[in-house]
Amino acid sequence: MAMEYESHNWVWDVLYYCPRLFSGLMLTAALLGLSTTYFGGIGLFPLSYVWSDSGVFHKNKCEKKHIRVYMDGCFDLMHYGHANALRQAKALGDELVVGVVSDEEIIANKGPPVLPMDERLALVSGLKWVDQVIANAPYAITEQFMNSLFNEHKIDYIIHGDDPCLLPDGSDAYALAKKAGRYKQIKRTEGVSSTDIVGRILSSLKDTEEGGHTTSTLSNGDLGERHRSQRGQISQFLLTSQRIVQFSNGKGPGPNARVVYIDGAFDLFHAGHVEILKKAKQLGDFLLVGIHTDHIVREHRGMPYPVMHVYERSLSVLACRFVDEVIIGAPWEITKDMITTFNISIVVHGTVAESNTLLPGETDPYSVPKRMDIFRFLESPKSLTTSCVAERIVTNHEAYMKRNAKKAEREKQYYEESSEPSLICIIFVTYFCFFPSFMRF
Ligand SMILES: *[C@@H]1O[C@H](CO)[C@@H](O)[C@H](O)[C@H]1NC(C)=O
């Protein structure tokens, strides 16, 4: 378990939610001849002991106001769609607990994940709306797991998107929670799917192989641009100012705040990004992140980058708990003007980064902050890069296609070998019992 933001002292929660009750108690205390200094001197410990012992607070409705909601998912490749779903889930309660499905369960249901458990945990824990994570959650909520959510994890509601989620036997995966009256629904988030991301990488690689085009449909930097995925679907992402507001923490740097600046592509937002952003934030009070334009990324990295366009990349970064502000479409070179405008105290860059080739005539983008002596290299905690993730995605996809082809081949053979209805029946039963993954694709 990566994080616990559990309340440290329930007394404070009670004081927060039940101010009237608290003043009532203070009044009672005063009537009994206790002064408030005496109260303060002794601390709240004995009081909490008395209260909890008398059992008043266990039944008190005030405490119940602290609503804990649960949502789960595989979170294999984090994108703004996941972030937005969790944002909506959080809005339905006070504390959001997120279950991250185990590697084994993903393998059994969909094939191997691109990101292993630890990386998926780091990504989910890094989201600003997530209060607690539960590692190795089951793929489908069983009755036993549901009970442990309600009893051990003190969950009030289980949240899921409004898309139907069926178990292999065709029943509703959330039927139990619904029956218990502890199910809430959010709108399924528009945007990219993991399949779409795979498609973008593959189609742009194909483009390069076939015609050697340097420009593709992948990313042209236009508003409302279209991405053609391999399956010919067109996914359109339209960024609205409202979405930016929802993702933003709405605060500027306070007086005397030390502003830290870090820039990059932040493409296919991964655990390495979360770690470096965390480290950068520790150097100051306010973390400003510059997200390079699609044009800049393409020029310096070549195809198929950027896989995610600048708005998608910006939202992913903005969803990270360590980030205070983003510059959507930051310049390549850090200028004196930028440093003054944003009152940047320190400029940092990770030691593990994608190799960017300098274009002819281009100088070191950090020469100004280096001259001002405000530049620092940050030792990257993880050696993960976007191209590592992209490579894994491609390898994974190839393995998946091979598995499917083999599976189809096997089934064809079975059909040809026997036309006996009973045997076909057996095959069907085995098929549906042991390959539930197939039904999900
Ligand atoms: C600029 O940042 C410094 C800290 O590096 C801070 O002391 C100063 O107050 C900031 N200036 C403004 C105008 O916010």
The ligand as an SDF file (V2000), in Angstrom:
LIG
                    3D

 14 14  0  0  0  0  0  0  0  0999 V2000
    9.6240   35.7910   -6.1850 C   0  0  0  0  0  0  0  0  0  0  0  0
   10.2000   34.6510   -5.5530 O   0  0  0  0  0  0  0  0  0  0  0  0
   10.9220   34.9180   -4.3680 C   0  0  0  0  0  0  0  0  0  0  0  0
   11.4360   33.6040   -3.8390 C   0  0  0  0  0  0  0  0  0  0  0  0
   12.3500   33.0630   -4.7020 O   0  0  0  0  0  0  0  0  0  0  0  0
   10.0230   35.5810   -3.3510 C   0  0  0  0  0  0  0  0  0  0  0  0
   10.7660   35.9080   -2.1890 O   0  0  0  0  0  0  0  0  0  0  0  0
    9.3890   36.8120   -3.9300 C   0  0  0  0  0  0  0  0  0  0  0  0
    8.4690   37.3530   -3.0060 O   0  0  0  0  0  0  0  0  0  0  0  0
    8.6870   36.5130   -5.2260 C   0  0  0  0  0  0  0  0  0  0  0  0
    8.2020   37.7340   -5.8440 N   0  0  0  0  0  0  0  0  0  0  0  0
    6.9250   37.9380   -6.1160 C   0  0  0  0  0  0  0  0  0  0  0  0
    6.6010   39.2340   -6.7770 C   0  0  0  0  0  0  0  0  0  0  0  0
    6.0630   37.1160   -5.8720 O   0  0  0  0  0  0  0  0  0  0  0  0
  1  2  1  0
  1 10  1  0
  2  3  1  0
  3  4  1  0
  3  6  1  0
  4  5  1  0
  6  7  1  0
  6  8  1  0
  8  9  1  0
  8 10  1  0
 10 11  1  0
 11 12  1  0
 12 13  1  0
 12 14  2  0
M  END
$$$$
